[in-house]
């Protein structure tokens, strides 16, 4: 085992990201609350934002979930 739990793992990944002002962290409405809290905190620190994809439940097929997530994506900014 590399980490003791999912929240620790999410925090490790979030801390490794070099976020810039205005960057977005994408999650779904089905995420684990402690992990969502970690996203929100990291976004605050970086002046980024959390985007929540409203994935329906129950879903009729996998494409329904994928479409919901893709609709929540914003255009990629050009790199500096």
Secondary structure as the mmCIF struct_conf table of DSSP 4:
data_model
#
loop_
_struct_conf.conf_type_id
_struct_conf.id
_struct_conf.beg_label_comp_id
_struct_conf.beg_label_asym_id
_struct_conf.beg_label_seq_id
_struct_conf.end_label_comp_id
_struct_conf.end_label_asym_id
_struct_conf.end_label_seq_id
BEND BEND1 UNK A 3 UNK A 5
HELX_RH_AL_P HELX_RH_AL_P1 UNK A 6 UNK A 16
TURN_TY1_P TURN_TY1_P1 UNK A 21 UNK A 22
STRN STRN1 UNK A 24 UNK A 28
TURN_TY1_P TURN_TY1_P2 UNK A 29 UNK A 30
BEND BEND2 UNK A 31 UNK A 31
HELX_RH_AL_P HELX_RH_AL_P2 UNK A 33 UNK A 46
TURN_TY1_P TURN_TY1_P3 UNK A 47 UNK A 47
STRN STRN2 UNK A 49 UNK A 53
BEND BEND3 UNK A 57 UNK A 58
BEND BEND4 UNK A 60 UNK A 61
HELX_RH_AL_P HELX_RH_AL_P3 UNK A 62 UNK A 71
TURN_TY1_P TURN_TY1_P4 UNK A 72 UNK A 72
HELX_LH_PP_P HELX_LH_PP_P1 UNK A 75 UNK A 79
#
